[in-house]
Amino acid sequence: MANVENRYTENALGRFYVDDQCIDCDQCREIAPDIFRRDDLTGHSYVFRQPETPDEEARCQEAMEDCPVEAIGDNGL
């Protein structure tokens, strides 16, 4: 389960985040490419911007549920 205390600093402030468990599998970027980006320097994903529509929020939720290492979190804000 993702831990907000271990979230990457690149994450946009808000509800969803990626923490240091990310293995750079590309799953989240495939599901929600408008939301998740890759940090090429360190090789992990992060939330580039928070979802703005119900569809984007649903895709973030799907990415969180499909993450193989549970590196995507929802802090409920």
VEXGU-707250 format. One record per residue (C-alpha): x negated, y negated, z negated. Coordinates in steps of 0.02 Angstrom, whole numbers, padded with zeros to 5 digits, always signed. Example, Ala and Ser with C-alpha at 12.3 -4.5 7.8 and 13.67 -1.06 7.14 Angstrom:
// VEXGU-707250
-00615+00225-00390
-00684+00053-00357
//
This chain:
// VEXGU-707250
+00000+00000+00000
-00066-00172+00048
-00125-00284-00093
-00101-00472-00079
-00259-00499-00182
-00359-00413-00044
-00279-00506+00103
-00394-00575+00236
-00418-00763+00231
-00377-00776+00417
-00195-00730+00383
-00070-00871+00411
+00010-00921+00248
+00178-00840+00220
+00268-00677+00197
+00165-00552+00299
-00021-00519+00285
-00157-00391+00324
-00276-00335+00188
-00450-00258+00186
-00386-00081+00217
-00365-00120+00403
-00454+00005+00517
-00428-00096+00677
-00316+00036+00757
-00223-00093+00863
-00051-00028+00814
+00012-00194+00744
-00055-00292+00892
+00038-00177+01011
+00202-00193+00915
+00193-00380+00882
+00059-00460+00992
+00128-00636+00959
+00101-00614+00773
-00054-00507+00749
-00228-00545+00817
-00398-00463+00804
-00548-00541+00722
-00680-00486+00847
-00823-00530+00731
-00771-00416+00589
-00657-00295+00681
-00491-00309+00592
-00317-00375+00624
-00235-00522+00537
-00072-00618+00545
-00103-00759+00668
+00065-00840+00633
+00217-00794+00532
+00375-00733+00620
+00500-00868+00668
+00646-00766+00735
+00741-00612+00675
+00664-00512+00819
+00487-00562+00768
+00525-00522+00587
+00590-00350+00639
+00431-00318+00739
+00325-00366+00588
+00426-00247+00482
+00401-00109+00611
+00213-00143+00617
+00206-00135+00428
+00299+00031+00424
+00194+00106+00565
+00024+00052+00496
-00072+00215+00467
-00166+00147+00316
-00031+00031+00246
-00140-00123+00270
+00006-00238+00313
+00097-00316+00167
+00255-00415+00136
+00244-00527-00015
+00429-00568-00004
+00411-00755+00017
//
